[in-house]
Amino acid sequence: AQKITQTQPGMFVQEKEAVTLDCTYDTSDQSYGLFWYKQPSSGEMIFLIYQGSYDEQNATEGRYSLNFQKARKSANLVISASQLGDSAMYFCAMRGLSFGNEKLTFGTGTRLTIIP
Amino acid sequence: DGGITQSPKYLFRKEGQNVTLSCEQNLNHDAMYWYRQDPGQGLRLIYYSQIVNDFQKGDIAEGYSVSREKKESFPLTVTSAQKNPTAFYLCASSILQAENTGELFFGEGSRLTVL
């Protein structure tokens, strides 16, 4: 079984500041993938970044980076230089990487609000 | 353009009625999924399918049914047995292969309200 925990229901951050969204996970899989999705108020789910459990380097995608600490089972999302358009719900998710184990397990999300 | 299309975007239904949500994808993905999202909560898996004519229950399958007669289509029926069907429903798809690291692609969702 897999479990994702996001302990920050909501966060308020000043525009242009960096923000870290916390995510911890639990799994019995040896190989797994970690994902972050953004959900604006319109409802669609936007893929942001991916980290494989076997990747030695932290993933980065533009202003997004994933602070992966395998021993602590954490996969925090870091957004640098926040913008007003970053205001949204953010979900951490994971799945095993074995064949046929593609379904994602999601956390409860963090609502991020960027203040002008 | 390739993507996932869900319809209708908004749906109202009376108690006791079945309703079917459509999900179509032209990404040639093997796997398709249905998730439910309640206000302020994460996504919970209802059903998923990895191949035509086969599907598996997710974490909250009771009161729902699906079919997968075609690769590109995965409709979800919310039956009258579902006690609290008012929610936002998201359909997704992904490729299916060993050591797959690809993400799920999502539709824009269908918001169901039971009156």
Interface residues (C-beta under 8 A of the other chain):
Chain A: I4 Q6 P9 S31 G33 F35 S42 G43 E44 M45 F47 Y50 G52 F91 A93 L97 S98 F99 G100 E102 K103 L104 T105 F106 G107 T108 G109 R111
Chain B: A31 Y33 Y35 G40 Q41 G42 L43 R44 L45 Y48 Q50 G58 F88 L90 A92 S94 L96 Q97 A98 E99 N100 T101 E103 L104 F105 F106 G107 E108 G109 R111
